[in-house]
Every structure is written in C-alpha cells, then in structure tokens.
C-alpha cells in the first residue's frame, strides 16, 4: 500500500479526498486542526510551510503528495507569497530530499487575473498556459507557485508535477443558482466556472494515481460547460461587451462551453465532466 500525503487535511475538499484515497492507500495528513482517527489514515498537527513541523513525517515513505493547503482569494499580497509560494517550496524541498517524486498541487483558475473588474482574457477559451494578468495578489501567488515547481523540476528532472488550476468548488448537495446576464462583478468568471466537490475529488484522484510522467503540467481543472443561463456568450457579452471575441461560442455544440479549455486535462488524465 503506497503512502500519499495530503496538506490541509481538515479542509472542505481534503476531507472528501482522504476518505476516497484511504480505500486504496495509506493517507498521511498535516493540518492545523485535529482529526478523528480513521482506517488507513495518520494525521499530524502542524504547518506544511514549516520545516520543523514537516519533520513529524520523517518515518513515512511518502510516494506522492496532494498539496491543498493555501491561503485563498482575497488574501494579502504578502500572505499569498509567503504561504502559497515559499510554503510550497519548503514542502516540495522537504519531500524531494526524501525521495518523493509525485506532486499534485492545487493551483487556481484565478491565476489569470479574474479577481479584477479590469480582467479580459487574451483568448477564448482560456488555455492552460494563459499568462498571469493578476492585479490583486492571489492569482500571482499561484503563478509564482507554478514557477517554483518548474524551478524544482529543473533541479530534479525525475519528479512528476501536476498543477491543477482548480475551479471554484460547491457542495454537491447545495449547488448555486446558474449565472444570468448582468453587471460585471469581482470574481465573475469564477462564478460560472464551477465543479462539485465530488468532481474535484475525482480530478485529484485521477492526478495522484496517474502513471508517473516526469515533467511539469498545468491543467485547467474545469468542466466542459459553464454554469450559466441561457448560454455562455450572453453572460460574457453582458460583462465584457465587445472587448473580447466571443465567436468561439457560436460554433456548433459550444453555446454552453466553459470559458476555460478542458482539452488538456481530458487528454492527460481522462477527466471529462459536464455540468
């Protein structure tokens, strides 16, 4: 039985993910809060960004990590850089030095800059390599995190790094209302780019259990369809007017398409979800 580490082990997504992975693996978690004991799970209280706390894991032969712990949207610029960038570097360095070769990191669709009212995508659909246009701090912290993973891979070409640019997540039992045309607001693109928690668990499971492939991959972790009514172009037109070319959504079968491309994650991991 292989051992998988999950950071942020008590979080909304991690709680469901560790239950799924513990059916086939020994799951080690680290987080700030205690957890109830469970089969095939070992939990440590600590901060993933502190080397001294990570030393609690020394006795485990960790083959893979799902790195979920982070500060999220709306964080201070300094906090985002310290936790999401430097914290990830500390974690990956600790694990690489102890033989871990598989890293699945929670990046974000916010990386491209969607927090700002001024954001306009350079292309539609937004691909997995769209540049960071963030003005607010959180998106750039995720961009810098991804750059750190590229740097560490150059030093350690044997490692397999998958940076999942994750959608906003909602509880399966309580989906929000579909978004209709209206006035632009902060985080607007995130509100139409959603996955349920069970869909997100599926994506991370596919990633961490995938065949080892040395390199660094950035993958939009999104469904094929947008969370909209009546269609994607109507909503985007109400937000961005003529600033962005929406012709993609007039193609056959693309009226409800996500504004982020899901082609790469479908090809690489077989993750293909429809809202």
C-alpha positions as CSV (number, residue, x, y, z in Angstrom):
1,X,0.0,0.0,0.0
2,X,1.5,3.3,-1.1
3,X,1.6,6.4,1.1
4,X,0.1,9.7,0.0
5,X,0.4,13.0,1.9
6,X,-2.5,15.5,1.8
7,X,-1.8,19.0,3.1
8,X,-4.7,21.0,4.6
9,X,-6.1,17.7,5.7
10,X,-9.2,19.0,7.5
11,X,-10.4,21.2,4.7
12,X,-13.6,21.0,2.7
13,X,-12.0,19.3,-0.3
14,X,-9.4,17.3,1.7
15,X,-12.0,15.7,3.9
16,X,-13.6,14.0,1.0
17,X,-10.4,13.3,-0.8
18,X,-8.7,11.5,2.1
19,X,-11.8,9.3,2.5
20,X,-11.6,8.3,-1.2
21,X,-7.8,7.7,-1.3
22,X,-7.8,5.8,2.1
23,X,-9.7,3.0,0.4
24,X,-6.5,2.1,-1.6
25,X,-3.6,3.9,0.1
26,X,-2.2,4.9,3.4
27,X,-3.1,8.6,3.7
28,X,-1.0,10.9,5.8
29,X,-2.4,14.4,6.5
30,X,-1.0,17.5,8.1
31,X,-3.0,20.5,9.2
32,X,-3.8,22.9,11.9
33,X,-6.7,21.1,13.4
34,X,-7.1,17.6,14.9
35,X,-8.9,14.9,13.0
36,X,-10.9,11.9,14.2
37,X,-8.9,8.6,13.8
38,X,-9.8,6.6,10.7
39,X,-8.6,3.4,8.9
40,X,-5.5,3.8,6.8
41,X,-5.1,7.5,7.9
42,X,-2.5,9.2,10.0
43,X,-2.8,12.8,10.9
44,X,-0.3,15.3,12.3
45,X,-1.0,18.8,13.6
46,X,1.4,21.3,12.0
47,X,2.1,23.9,9.4
48,X,3.2,22.5,6.0
49,X,5.3,25.6,5.4
50,X,7.5,25.0,8.5
51,X,10.3,22.5,8.0
52,X,10.3,21.7,11.7
53,X,6.7,20.6,11.6
54,X,7.3,18.5,8.5
55,X,9.9,16.5,10.4
56,X,7.0,14.8,12.0
57,X,6.6,12.9,8.7
58,X,10.1,11.5,8.6
59,X,9.1,8.0,9.4
60,X,6.8,7.7,6.4
61,X,7.9,6.7,2.9
62,X,5.8,9.3,1.1
63,X,5.5,8.5,-2.6
64,X,3.1,11.3,-3.6
65,X,1.5,14.4,-2.2
66,X,-1.7,16.3,-2.9
67,X,-0.9,19.8,-1.8
68,X,-4.3,21.6,-1.0
69,X,-3.3,23.9,1.9
70,X,-3.1,27.5,0.9
71,X,-4.4,31.0,1.6
72,X,-7.2,31.7,-0.8
73,X,-8.7,34.5,-2.8
74,X,-8.8,37.9,-1.2
75,X,-5.6,37.3,0.8
76,X,-3.0,39.9,1.4
77,X,-0.2,40.0,-1.2
78,X,2.5,39.3,1.4
79,X,0.5,36.4,2.8
80,X,-0.1,34.8,-0.6
81,X,3.6,34.9,-1.5
82,X,4.7,33.6,1.9
83,X,2.3,30.7,2.1
84,X,1.5,29.8,-1.5
85,X,5.0,30.3,-2.9
86,X,7.6,30.0,-0.2
87,X,5.4,27.4,1.7
88,X,5.2,25.2,-1.4
89,X,8.9,25.5,-1.9
90,X,9.6,24.3,1.7
91,X,7.1,21.4,1.3
92,X,8.4,20.2,-2.0
93,X,12.1,20.6,-1.0
94,X,11.5,18.5,2.1
95,X,9.7,15.8,0.1
96,X,12.1,15.7,-2.8
97,X,15.1,15.3,-0.4
98,X,13.3,12.3,1.0
99,X,12.6,10.6,-2.3
100,X,9.0,11.7,-3.2
101,X,8.6,12.0,-6.9
102,X,4.8,12.8,-7.5
103,X,3.4,16.2,-6.7
104,X,-0.2,17.3,-7.3
105,X,-0.6,20.9,-6.4
106,X,-3.8,22.9,-6.1
107,X,-3.3,26.0,-8.4
108,X,-6.3,28.1,-9.4
109,X,-8.2,29.4,-12.4
110,X,-7.8,32.8,-10.6
111,X,-4.1,32.8,-11.7
112,X,-5.0,34.5,-15.0
113,X,-6.5,37.6,-13.2
114,X,-10.2,37.0,-12.9
115,X,-10.4,38.7,-9.4
116,X,-10.3,42.2,-11.1
117,X,-13.0,44.0,-12.9
118,X,-10.4,45.0,-15.5
119,X,-9.5,41.4,-16.5
120,X,-10.1,40.5,-20.1
121,X,-8.8,37.1,-21.4
122,X,-6.3,37.2,-24.3
123,X,-8.0,34.3,-26.0
124,X,-11.2,32.2,-25.6
125,X,-11.4,29.6,-24.4
126,X,-8.7,30.4,-21.8
127,X,-6.0,27.7,-22.3
128,X,-3.8,26.1,-19.7
129,X,-0.8,28.3,-20.5
130,X,-2.7,31.7,-20.4
131,X,-0.3,34.2,-18.8
132,X,-0.9,35.7,-15.4
133,X,-2.6,39.1,-15.6
134,X,-3.4,39.3,-11.9
135,X,-3.6,42.7,-10.2
136,X,-4.6,41.6,-6.7
137,X,-2.1,39.2,-5.3
138,X,-3.8,35.9,-5.0
139,X,-3.5,35.0,-8.7
140,X,0.1,36.0,-8.9
141,X,0.9,33.9,-5.8
142,X,-0.4,30.8,-7.6
143,X,1.6,31.8,-10.7
144,X,4.8,32.1,-8.7
145,X,4.0,28.7,-7.1
146,X,3.8,27.2,-10.5
147,X,7.1,28.8,-11.5
148,X,8.7,27.4,-8.3
149,X,7.6,23.9,-9.4
150,X,9.3,24.4,-12.7
151,X,12.5,25.5,-11.0
152,X,12.5,22.4,-8.7
153,X,11.9,20.2,-11.7
154,X,14.9,21.6,-13.5
155,X,16.9,20.6,-10.4
156,X,15.2,17.2,-10.1
157,X,14.1,16.1,-13.6
158,X,12.8,12.8,-12.2
159,X,9.8,14.4,-10.5
160,X,6.2,14.5,-11.9
161,X,4.4,17.7,-11.1
162,X,0.8,18.3,-11.9
163,X,-0.5,21.8,-11.1
164,X,-4.3,21.7,-11.2
165,X,-5.8,25.1,-12.0
166,X,-8.9,24.4,-9.9
167,X,-12.3,25.8,-10.4
168,X,-14.5,27.2,-7.6
169,X,-16.0,24.2,-5.7
170,X,-19.5,23.9,-4.4
171,X,-21.1,21.3,-2.1
172,X,-22.8,18.5,-4.1
173,X,-26.0,18.9,-2.0
174,X,-26.2,22.7,-2.4
175,X,-25.4,23.9,-5.9
176,X,-25.7,27.7,-6.5
177,X,-28.1,29.2,-9.0
178,X,-27.0,29.5,-12.6
179,X,-25.5,32.8,-13.6
180,X,-27.5,35.0,-15.9
181,X,-26.5,38.1,-17.9
182,X,-26.0,41.1,-15.7
183,X,-23.5,43.6,-14.4
184,X,-19.8,42.6,-14.1
185,X,-18.5,41.9,-10.6
186,X,-15.3,40.8,-8.9
187,X,-14.6,37.1,-9.4
188,X,-17.3,36.9,-12.1
189,X,-15.5,34.3,-14.2
190,X,-15.1,32.1,-11.1
191,X,-18.9,32.1,-10.6
192,X,-19.5,30.4,-13.9
193,X,-16.6,28.0,-13.7
194,X,-17.7,25.5,-11.1
195,X,-17.1,21.9,-10.0
196,X,-18.9,20.0,-7.4
197,X,-16.8,18.6,-4.5
198,X,-17.2,15.1,-5.8
199,X,-16.0,16.2,-9.3
200,X,-12.9,17.9,-7.7
201,X,-12.2,14.7,-5.7
202,X,-12.3,12.8,-9.0
203,X,-9.8,15.2,-10.6
204,X,-7.3,15.0,-7.8
205,X,-7.7,11.2,-7.5
206,X,-7.0,10.8,-11.2
207,X,-4.0,13.0,-11.0
208,X,-2.3,11.5,-7.9
209,X,-3.0,7.9,-9.2
210,X,-1.9,8.6,-12.7
211,X,1.1,6.9,-14.3
212,X,4.4,8.6,-13.4
213,X,5.4,11.1,-16.1
214,X,8.4,13.3,-15.3
215,X,7.8,17.0,-16.1
216,X,5.5,19.8,-15.1
217,X,2.0,20.1,-16.3
218,X,-0.5,23.0,-15.8
219,X,-4.1,21.8,-16.3
220,X,-7.3,23.7,-16.2
221,X,-9.5,21.7,-13.8
222,X,-12.8,22.6,-15.1
223,X,-16.0,21.0,-16.6
224,X,-16.8,21.2,-20.3
225,X,-19.8,23.5,-19.6
226,X,-20.2,26.9,-18.0
227,X,-22.6,27.5,-15.0
228,X,-24.8,29.9,-17.0
229,X,-28.3,30.6,-18.3
230,X,-29.2,30.9,-21.1
231,X,-25.8,30.5,-22.7
232,X,-22.1,31.4,-22.2
233,X,-21.9,34.2,-24.8
234,X,-24.9,36.0,-23.4
235,X,-23.3,36.2,-20.0
236,X,-19.9,37.2,-21.2
237,X,-21.3,39.8,-23.6
238,X,-23.1,41.4,-20.7
239,X,-19.8,41.6,-18.8
240,X,-17.2,42.4,-21.4
241,X,-19.2,43.9,-24.3
242,X,-17.1,44.0,-27.5
243,X,-13.8,43.8,-25.6
244,X,-13.4,40.1,-26.2
245,X,-14.0,37.9,-29.3
246,X,-16.9,35.6,-28.4
247,X,-17.1,33.8,-31.8
248,X,-15.9,30.5,-30.3
249,X,-19.2,30.1,-28.6
250,X,-21.1,30.4,-31.9
251,X,-19.5,27.1,-33.1
252,X,-21.7,24.0,-33.2
253,X,-22.0,22.5,-29.7
254,X,-20.2,25.4,-28.0
255,X,-23.1,27.5,-26.8
256,X,-22.8,26.3,-23.2
257,X,-19.0,25.8,-23.3
258,X,-16.8,26.8,-20.4
259,X,-14.7,29.9,-20.9
260,X,-11.7,27.7,-19.8
261,X,-10.5,24.9,-22.1
262,X,-10.7,21.4,-20.6
263,X,-8.9,19.7,-23.5
264,X,-5.6,19.1,-21.8
265,X,-7.0,17.6,-18.6
266,X,-9.2,15.3,-20.7
267,X,-6.3,14.2,-22.7
268,X,-3.8,13.9,-19.8
269,X,-6.0,12.4,-17.1
270,X,-9.3,11.4,-18.7
271,X,-11.2,13.9,-16.6
272,X,-14.3,14.9,-18.6
273,X,-17.2,16.4,-16.6
274,X,-20.3,18.1,-17.8
275,X,-22.4,20.4,-15.6
